[in-house]
Amino acid sequence: MSTPRPDLRWALLYLLAGTAACGPDEPPAFVVVTFNSGTTEALAHDQAPDDGYGSAQAALSDEFYGDGLAWTAVVDETTAFFATLQPDIVAFQEIFHSPECAQIPDEAKPGFVCQTWQQGQLTVAQRVLGAGYQVACHPGKNDKCIAVRRAFARIEGCDSDLCLDGLAGEPVPDCGSGARTARATIVTSDEERITVSHVHGSSGFSEEDTRCRRAQFQQAFDNLGERNILLGDFNTDPIRLYDGDPSAQAFLQSATQRKLDFMTEVGEDAPPTYGGLLNIDHVLSDFTEGECQSQTVSEILYFDHRPQVCTLHVL
């Protein structure tokens, strides 16, 4: 077994200690991750390095894979990341949906998961998480999914390991196809019910972009339950962009009104989660406390977001 990355040691300590790490009156912790696992052509090397991923591969990723997680070497590193972490709730944005390999030409497959994919094999989301998880995706958006570890909870209304279109959600009119906001009710092993709301806000800062994001955020806040986790890539920084983006203002005001607290860091000095610039990947909750850390998954210059890994305790 290889030596864990330094930024995962805290997670290993938690896993090894188990519930014994909690005090006598403190409930066990659970781990939540939000991860935009996509890439962008702008990150590619000018020349392909030893890992084989360069500008030519990035162009193929952009044209055929929607820049979703599909480069096999990085998929393998992501698999190792999750095997070490074993989170309880995961939200993916921009993760490649493997059955799309059937439409991708052979010349665009070397090095990508489609090179070896066959009908009936696991999706990338299932592959990186490993056995013991349920995965359910947004209606009309198979690149956006929620997963839960079966030992922790089950997704209500999803009776199999993979439920495509298995989350509740609706597209915002005139804001693209499919639902960018969706939700699941999960039922824990103790029969507690939690509403997990997942948002991947529209990108951009035009008037139309901010209108779409505001509507997507409103969908999330309109469908909260009694106990909530709200997470995802909001594509706006609620603090740094508050004065210039109406959707950032709307999001922060709604979170305050609904008493959802940020588990992730926010503020002018909060470490950026996207491109070294903005803090747009978040986890909020109205029934937990805890802390989150940005993690490094791969040394290959591939991801433009850093996953947020949160260890939460029920209040």
C-alpha positions in Angstrom: 0.0 0.0 0.0 1.4 3.4 -0.9 2.0 6.1 1.7 -1.1 8.4 2.0 -0.8 11.9 0.8 -0.1 14.3 3.7 -3.4 16.1 3.3 -5.3 12.8 3.8 -3.7 11.8 7.1 -6.4 13.6 9.1 -9.0 11.4 7.4 -7.1 8.2 8.0 -6.8 9.1 11.7 -10.6 9.6 11.8 -11.2 6.3 10.1 -8.8 4.3 12.3 -10.2 5.9 15.4 -13.8 5.4 14.5 -16.5 6.3 16.9 -14.0 6.0 19.8 -12.6 9.4 18.7 -15.9 10.9 19.9 -16.5 11.8 23.5 -19.2 10.0 25.4 -21.9 12.5 24.6 -20.7 13.4 21.1 -22.4 11.7 18.1 -20.2 10.0 15.6 -18.8 12.1 12.7 -19.8 11.6 9.1 -17.9 12.8 6.1 -19.3 14.8 3.2 -17.6 15.7 -0.1 -18.4 18.0 -2.9 -16.2 17.6 -5.9 -16.3 19.3 -9.3 -14.2 16.7 -11.1 -14.1 18.4 -14.4 -11.1 19.9 -16.2 -10.5 22.7 -18.7 -8.4 22.9 -21.8 -6.6 25.9 -20.4 -4.8 23.7 -17.9 -3.2 21.5 -20.5 0.6 21.4 -20.9 2.1 22.7 -24.1 3.9 19.4 -24.5 2.5 16.1 -23.3 4.5 15.1 -20.2 5.3 11.7 -18.9 1.7 11.2 -17.6 0.5 11.5 -21.2 -2.0 14.3 -20.7 -1.2 17.3 -22.8 -2.8 19.8 -25.1 -3.8 17.2 -27.7 -5.6 15.1 -25.0 -7.2 18.2 -23.5 -8.6 19.1 -26.9 -10.2 15.6 -27.1 -11.5 16.0 -23.6 -13.2 19.2 -24.5 -14.7 18.0 -27.8 -15.8 14.5 -26.8 -15.9 14.2 -23.0 -17.4 17.5 -22.0 -14.3 18.0 -19.9 -15.7 15.6 -17.4 -13.5 13.2 -15.4 -12.5 10.7 -18.0 -8.7 10.5 -18.3 -7.9 7.0 -17.0 -4.7 7.9 -15.0 -6.7 10.6 -13.1 -9.7 8.3 -12.7 -7.4 5.8 -11.0 -5.9 8.5 -8.7 -9.4 9.6 -7.8 -10.4 6.0 -7.0 -7.4 5.8 -4.6 -8.5 9.1 -3.0 -11.9 7.8 -2.2 -10.7 4.4 -1.1 -8.6 6.2 1.6 -11.4 8.6 2.5 -14.6 6.4 2.4 -17.0 9.4 2.7 -20.6 9.0 3.6 -22.2 11.6 1.2 -20.6 12.7 -2.1 -21.8 15.2 -4.7 -20.2 15.2 -8.1 -20.3 17.8 -10.8 -18.9 17.3 -14.2 -18.2 13.6 -13.9 -18.1 11.8 -17.2 -21.0 9.3 -17.8 -19.4 6.2 -19.3 -22.2 5.0 -21.6 -21.5 8.0 -23.7 -18.4 6.1 -24.9 -20.7 4.4 -27.4 -20.8 7.6 -29.4 -17.1 8.6 -29.2 -14.9 7.7 -32.1 -12.1 5.2 -31.6 -9.4 7.8 -32.4 -10.5 9.8 -29.3 -10.4 6.9 -26.9 -6.7 6.2 -26.1 -5.8 7.1 -22.5 -9.5 7.8 -21.7 -11.9 5.4 -19.9 -13.6 4.7 -23.2 -10.5 2.9 -24.4 -11.5 -0.2 -22.4 -15.2 0.5 -21.6 -17.8 -2.0 -22.6 -21.5 -1.9 -22.3 -22.8 -2.8 -18.8 -19.6 -1.7 -17.0 -19.7 0.7 -14.1 -20.0 4.5 -14.6 -17.1 6.7 -13.6 -18.9 7.8 -10.5 -19.4 4.1 -9.4 -15.8 3.2 -10.4 -14.1 5.9 -8.3 -16.3 5.3 -5.3 -16.0 1.5 -5.3 -18.5 -1.0 -3.9 -20.9 -0.1 -1.1 -22.4 3.1 -2.6 -25.6 4.2 -4.1 -25.4 6.8 -6.9 -28.4 8.9 -8.1 -28.1 11.6 -10.8 -30.0 14.8 -11.7 -32.9 14.5 -14.2 -31.4 15.0 -17.6 -27.9 15.6 -16.2 -25.9 12.4 -15.8 -22.7 14.3 -15.1 -24.2 15.6 -11.8 -24.8 13.0 -9.1 -25.2 12.4 -5.4 -23.8 9.2 -3.8 -24.2 7.8 -0.3 -22.3 5.0 1.5 -24.8 2.2 2.1 -23.5 1.6 5.6 -24.4 5.2 6.4 -27.7 5.7 4.6 -29.9 4.9 1.6 -31.4 7.1 -1.0 -35.1 7.1 -0.7 -36.8 5.9 -3.9 -33.6 4.5 -5.4 -33.6 0.7 -5.1 -30.4 -0.1 -7.0 -26.8 0.9 -7.0 -27.3 3.4 -9.8 -30.4 5.5 -10.4 -30.1 7.7 -13.5 -32.6 10.6 -13.3 -33.1 9.4 -9.7 -33.0 12.7 -8.0 -35.9 15.2 -7.7 -35.4 18.3 -9.7 -36.5 20.4 -12.7 -34.7 22.5 -15.3 -35.1 26.3 -15.0 -36.9 27.5 -18.2 -34.5 29.1 -20.7 -31.4 28.1 -18.7 -30.2 25.1 -20.6 -31.4 21.4 -20.5 -31.7 19.2 -17.5 -31.9 20.1 -13.8 -28.9 21.9 -12.4 -30.5 21.7 -8.9 -31.7 18.4 -7.5 -32.3 16.7 -4.2 -32.6 13.5 -2.5 -34.0 12.3 0.8 -31.6 10.0 2.5 -32.5 7.7 5.3 -29.6 6.9 7.7 -29.0 3.6 9.4 -30.7 5.1 12.5 -33.8 5.9 10.3 -33.1 9.7 10.4 -34.1 11.6 7.3 -31.9 14.2 5.7 -32.6 16.3 2.6 -29.5 16.6 0.5 -29.8 19.4 -2.0 -27.2 19.5 -4.8 -26.5 22.6 -6.9 -24.3 23.2 -9.9 -25.1 26.7 -10.8 -24.9 28.1 -14.3 -21.5 29.6 -15.1 -20.8 33.1 -16.3 -21.7 36.6 -15.1 -23.9 38.0 -17.8 -27.4 39.2 -16.8 -28.8 36.0 -18.1 -26.2 33.8 -16.2 -27.0 35.5 -12.9 -30.7 35.2 -13.5 -30.4 31.5 -14.1 -28.3 31.0 -11.0 -30.7 32.9 -8.8 -33.6 30.7 -10.1 -31.5 27.6 -9.4 -30.7 28.7 -5.9 -34.3 29.5 -5.3 -35.3 25.9 -6.3 -32.9 24.6 -3.7 -34.2 26.8 -0.9 -37.8 26.2 -1.8 -37.4 22.5 -1.4 -35.6 22.2 1.9 -36.7 19.6 4.5 -36.5 19.5 8.3 -32.8 18.7 8.3 -30.7 19.8 5.4 -27.3 19.6 3.7 -26.9 21.9 0.7 -23.8 21.5 -1.3 -22.2 21.8 -4.7 -20.4 24.1 -7.1 -22.4 27.4 -6.9 -20.4 29.1 -9.6 -20.3 32.3 -7.5 -18.4 33.4 -4.5 -20.9 34.5 -1.8 -18.5 36.9 -0.2 -16.0 38.0 -2.8 -18.6 38.6 -5.4 -21.4 39.8 -3.2 -21.3 43.4 -4.4 -21.2 42.5 -8.1 -23.3 39.4 -8.6 -27.0 39.5 -7.7 -27.0 35.7 -7.5 -24.3 35.8 -4.8 -26.4 38.2 -2.8 -29.5 36.1 -3.2 -27.8 32.9 -2.1 -26.2 34.4 1.0 -29.4 36.1 2.0 -31.5 33.0 1.6 -28.9 30.9 3.5 -29.1 33.4 6.4 -32.9 33.5 6.4 -33.1 29.7 6.3 -30.4 29.4 9.0 -28.1 27.2 6.9 -24.5 27.6 8.1 -21.4 27.3 6.0 -19.4 24.3 6.9 -16.8 25.3 4.3 -14.7 28.5 4.7 -16.1 31.8 3.4 -14.7 35.3 3.4 -12.2 37.5 1.6 -9.3 35.4 3.1 -10.9 32.0 2.6 -8.7 29.7 0.4 -10.0 29.7 -3.2 -11.5 26.4 -4.3 -11.5 27.3 -8.0 -8.6 28.3 -10.2 -6.8 30.0 -7.3 -9.3 32.8 -7.5 -12.8 32.2 -6.1 -14.4 30.2 -3.3 -17.4 28.7 -5.1 -17.5 25.1 -3.8 -19.5 24.8 -0.6 -21.2 22.6 2.0 -23.9 24.1 4.2 -26.1 22.6 6.9 -28.7 23.5 9.5 -28.2 20.6 11.9 -24.4 20.0 12.0 -21.2 21.6 12.9 -17.8 20.7 11.6 -14.9 21.7 9.5 -13.9 21.3 5.8 -10.6 21.1 4.0 -9.6 21.5 0.4 -7.9 18.4 -0.9 -5.4 17.5 -3.6 -6.4 14.4 -5.7 -3.8 14.3 -8.5 -0.4 15.7 -9.3 -1.4 15.8 -13.0 -2.5 19.3 -14.0 -6.1 18.3 -14.6 -8.7 19.5 -12.0 -9.6 23.2 -11.9 -11.5 22.7 -8.6 -10.4 21.3 -5.3 -12.8 18.9 -3.6 -14.1 20.0 -0.2 -14.0 17.3 2.4 -16.0 18.0 5.5 -16.2 16.1 8.8 -19.5 16.9 10.4 -21.2 16.3 13.8 -24.9 16.5 14.5 -25.7 19.3 16.8 
